[in-house]
Amino acid sequence: MPKGVTKRRPRTRAALLKAALETFAEHGFHATSIEQICERAGYTRGAYYSNFASKEELFLALFDEHSERTVRRLAEAIDALTAEEYTLERLAELASRVEPDERDWYLVTTEFTLHAIRDPQTGWVLARHDARLRAEIARGLTSVLRRAGRELTVEADRFARMLIALREGGLAQSYVEPAELPPGSLEREFLAPLLAATTREIAPETAPEGAREGGSRESGREGVSETSVSRTDQGPTP
C-alpha cells in the first residue's frame, strides 16, 4: 500500500466512525445504509470496505472507541483525586457522570443489543466483547477500591454486571423522563450505599502501602486506563 494511503487510513476510519454514529443515531442501525454513511463521511464505498467488512463490524469498532474513551475519562478523573477524596461517595459521583453525547450512543447500542438478542451469532460476538469490557471494569474497580482501603465481598465480574445494569437501566428512564430523572441520578443516589454493602475495609497489615497512605496516582490507573477491548474474536463473525 502506498505510504500516502497508509497515512490517510486512520483519518478515513475516524471519519467513517463519526459518520456512522451520527447516522445510526438519526435513522437507526438497520435503516442506515452503507451509502448514507459514506455520503456523510465524504468517502466512497471502496474506502468503507477497505476498513470494515459489514455494518456489524463497524458497530463493534464504535463499541471499542466508546469503551476506551469512557474508561479513559474515568481514569483521568480518578487520577485527579487527592488521598482525602478517596471515599465511596466521591467515587460514586465520578462514576455517575454522563457526557452530553451519551444519548446518541445509547440509542445506537440499544438497537444493536436487540439485534444481538434476535440473532445468536451476533449475540455470541457481542457477549465476548462485553466480557472484555466487563473484565476491565472489574480490574479497575478492584484497584481503585484498594486505594481507598477496601475490597469487594462479591465476585468482581458480577458486580461489574450490576454496575452496567444500573447505568443502562437508569439511562433508559432518564432519556424518557429527563426532567424527572436527570442522567446519572440513580448512580449518584444508590452506588455509594451499594459499594458500602458489598465491600469491607482491608486490615491495615494486609492493605498495600499505597492504600494506607493515599497511594500513587500511577497505581490507581492499573486496570482502569488500559483497556483491551480490541477486535480479536476467535469465534464466528457477525
C-alpha positions as CSV (number, residue, x, y, z in Angstrom):
1,M,0.0,0.0,0.0
2,P,1.4,3.4,-0.9
3,K,2.7,5.4,2.0
4,G,0.3,8.3,1.5
5,V,-2.7,5.9,1.6
6,T,-1.3,4.4,4.9
7,K,-1.2,7.8,6.5
8,R,-4.7,8.7,5.3
9,R,-6.3,5.5,6.6
10,P,-6.6,6.5,10.2
11,R,-8.3,9.7,9.2
12,T,-10.6,7.8,6.8
13,R,-11.5,5.3,9.5
14,A,-12.2,8.1,12.1
15,A,-14.5,10.0,9.6
16,L,-16.4,6.8,8.8
17,L,-16.9,6.0,12.5
18,K,-18.1,9.5,13.3
19,A,-20.5,9.5,10.3
20,A,-21.8,6.1,11.3
21,L,-22.6,7.1,14.9
22,E,-24.4,10.2,13.7
23,T,-26.4,8.3,11.0
24,F,-27.2,5.3,13.2
25,A,-28.5,7.7,15.9
26,E,-30.6,9.6,13.4
27,H,-32.0,6.8,11.3
28,G,-31.4,3.6,13.3
29,F,-28.9,0.8,12.8
30,H,-31.0,-1.3,10.4
31,A,-32.4,1.6,8.5
32,T,-29.0,3.2,7.8
33,S,-27.3,2.1,4.6
34,I,-23.6,2.0,3.9
35,E,-24.2,4.6,1.2
36,Q,-25.6,7.0,3.7
37,I,-22.6,6.6,5.9
38,C,-20.2,7.1,3.0
39,E,-22.1,10.2,1.8
40,R,-22.0,11.8,5.3
41,A,-18.3,10.9,5.7
42,G,-17.4,12.1,2.2
43,Y,-15.9,8.8,1.1
44,T,-16.6,6.0,-1.4
45,R,-17.9,2.5,-0.8
46,G,-14.3,1.3,-1.6
47,A,-13.0,3.4,1.3
48,Y,-15.6,1.9,3.5
49,Y,-14.9,-1.7,2.6
50,S,-11.1,-1.2,3.0
51,N,-11.9,-0.5,6.7
52,F,-15.0,-2.5,7.6
53,A,-16.5,-5.7,6.2
54,S,-20.0,-5.0,7.4
55,K,-22.2,-2.7,9.5
56,E,-21.9,-5.1,12.4
57,E,-18.1,-4.8,12.3
58,L,-18.3,-1.0,12.1
59,F,-20.6,-1.0,15.2
60,L,-18.1,-3.1,17.1
61,A,-15.4,-0.7,16.2
62,L,-17.6,2.1,17.6
63,F,-18.1,-0.1,20.7
64,D,-14.3,-0.2,21.1
65,E,-13.9,3.5,20.7
66,H,-16.7,4.4,23.1
67,S,-15.4,1.9,25.7
68,E,-11.9,3.2,25.6
69,R,-13.0,6.8,25.8
70,T,-15.3,6.1,28.8
71,V,-12.6,4.3,30.7
72,R,-10.0,6.9,29.9
73,R,-12.3,9.8,31.1
74,L,-13.0,8.0,34.4
75,A,-9.3,7.1,34.9
76,E,-8.3,10.8,34.4
77,A,-11.0,11.9,36.9
78,I,-9.8,9.4,39.5
79,D,-6.2,10.3,39.0
80,A,-7.1,13.9,39.9
81,L,-8.3,12.9,43.3
82,T,-6.3,13.7,46.5
83,A,-5.8,11.0,49.1
84,E,-8.6,12.5,51.2
85,E,-11.1,12.3,48.4
86,Y,-10.9,8.5,48.1
87,T,-14.3,7.9,49.6
88,L,-17.1,5.8,48.3
89,E,-19.3,8.8,47.8
90,R,-16.7,10.6,45.7
91,L,-16.0,7.5,43.6
92,A,-19.8,7.1,43.0
93,E,-20.1,10.7,42.0
94,L,-17.3,10.3,39.4
95,A,-18.8,7.0,38.1
96,S,-22.3,8.7,37.7
97,R,-21.1,11.3,35.3
98,V,-22.8,11.1,31.9
99,E,-21.4,13.1,29.0
100,P,-23.8,15.1,26.7
101,D,-23.0,12.9,23.7
102,E,-24.0,9.7,25.5
103,R,-27.6,9.9,24.3
104,D,-26.6,9.2,20.7
105,W,-24.5,6.2,21.7
106,Y,-27.3,4.9,23.9
107,L,-29.8,4.9,21.0
108,V,-27.3,3.0,18.8
109,T,-26.2,0.4,21.3
110,T,-29.7,-0.3,22.5
111,E,-30.9,-1.1,18.9
112,F,-27.8,-3.3,18.3
113,T,-28.4,-5.2,21.5
114,L,-31.9,-6.0,20.4
115,H,-30.4,-7.2,17.1
116,A,-27.9,-9.4,19.0
117,I,-30.7,-10.9,21.1
118,R,-32.6,-11.9,18.0
119,D,-29.5,-13.2,16.1
120,P,-27.5,-15.8,18.1
121,Q,-24.3,-15.4,16.0
122,T,-24.3,-11.6,16.6
123,G,-25.1,-12.2,20.2
124,W,-22.1,-14.5,20.6
125,V,-19.8,-11.9,19.3
126,L,-21.3,-9.1,21.4
127,A,-21.1,-11.3,24.5
128,R,-17.4,-11.8,24.0
129,H,-16.9,-8.1,23.5
130,D,-19.0,-7.3,26.6
131,A,-16.9,-9.7,28.6
132,R,-13.6,-8.0,27.8
133,L,-15.0,-4.6,28.7
134,R,-16.5,-6.1,31.9
135,A,-13.1,-7.5,32.8
136,E,-11.6,-4.0,32.5
137,I,-14.3,-2.6,34.8
138,A,-13.7,-5.3,37.3
139,R,-9.9,-4.9,37.4
140,G,-10.2,-1.1,37.6
141,L,-12.8,-1.2,40.4
142,T,-10.7,-3.6,42.4
143,S,-7.6,-1.4,42.0
144,V,-9.5,1.8,42.9
145,L,-11.2,0.2,46.0
146,R,-7.8,-1.0,47.3
147,R,-6.5,2.6,47.1
148,A,-9.5,3.5,49.2
149,G,-8.6,0.7,51.7
150,R,-11.5,-1.5,50.8
151,E,-12.2,-4.7,48.9
152,L,-15.2,-6.4,47.3
153,T,-17.0,-9.1,49.2
154,V,-18.7,-10.3,46.0
155,E,-17.3,-11.5,42.7
156,A,-15.9,-8.6,40.8
157,D,-17.4,-9.7,37.4
158,R,-20.9,-10.0,38.9
159,F,-20.5,-6.5,40.5
160,A,-19.4,-5.1,37.1
161,R,-22.6,-6.6,35.6
162,M,-24.6,-4.8,38.3
163,L,-22.9,-1.5,37.5
164,I,-23.7,-1.9,33.8
165,A,-27.3,-2.8,34.5
166,L,-27.6,0.3,36.8
167,R,-26.1,2.5,34.2
168,E,-28.1,1.3,31.2
169,G,-31.4,1.0,33.1
170,G,-31.0,4.4,34.6
171,L,-30.3,6.0,31.2
172,A,-33.3,4.3,29.7
173,Q,-35.5,6.0,32.2
174,S,-33.6,9.3,32.1
175,Y,-33.9,9.7,28.3
176,V,-37.6,9.1,28.5
177,E,-38.1,11.4,31.5
178,P,-35.1,13.8,31.6
179,A,-36.8,16.3,33.8
180,E,-37.9,13.8,36.4
181,L,-34.7,11.7,36.4
182,P,-31.6,13.5,35.0
183,P,-28.9,11.1,33.6
184,G,-26.7,9.7,36.3
185,S,-29.2,10.3,39.1
186,L,-29.7,6.7,40.2
187,E,-25.9,6.1,40.4
188,R,-25.4,9.2,42.5
189,E,-28.2,8.1,44.9
190,F,-27.5,4.4,45.2
191,L,-24.0,3.5,44.1
192,A,-22.2,4.6,47.3
193,P,-24.6,2.6,49.6
194,L,-24.3,-0.4,47.2
195,L,-20.5,-0.2,47.4
196,A,-20.7,0.1,51.2
197,A,-22.9,-3.0,51.4
198,T,-20.6,-5.1,49.1
199,T,-17.2,-4.1,50.3
200,R,-15.2,-4.2,53.5
201,E,-12.2,-2.5,54.9
202,I,-8.8,-4.1,54.3
203,A,-7.0,-4.9,57.5
204,P,-4.0,-2.4,57.9
205,E,-1.5,-5.3,57.9
206,T,-2.8,-6.6,54.5
207,A,-3.6,-3.3,52.8
208,P,-1.0,-2.2,50.3
209,E,1.1,0.8,51.4
210,G,-0.4,3.0,48.7
211,A,-3.9,2.3,50.0
212,R,-3.0,3.1,53.6
213,E,-1.1,6.3,52.7
214,G,-3.1,7.6,49.8
215,G,-1.2,5.7,47.1
216,S,0.3,6.9,44.0
217,R,-1.7,8.1,41.0
218,E,0.0,5.7,38.7
219,S,-1.1,2.7,40.8
220,G,-4.7,3.8,40.5
221,R,-4.5,3.7,36.8
222,E,-3.7,0.0,36.8
223,G,-6.6,-1.9,35.2
224,V,-8.6,1.3,34.7
225,S,-6.9,3.2,31.9
226,E,-5.5,0.3,30.0
227,T,-8.4,-1.3,28.1
228,S,-8.1,-4.4,26.0
229,V,-11.3,-4.0,24.1
230,S,-9.9,-4.8,20.7
231,R,-11.5,-6.8,18.0
232,T,-9.7,-10.2,18.4
233,D,-12.7,-12.6,18.5
234,Q,-11.7,-16.1,17.5
235,G,-15.2,-17.4,17.1
236,P,-17.8,-16.7,14.4
237,T,-18.0,-13.3,13.0
238,P,-21.4,-11.4,12.7
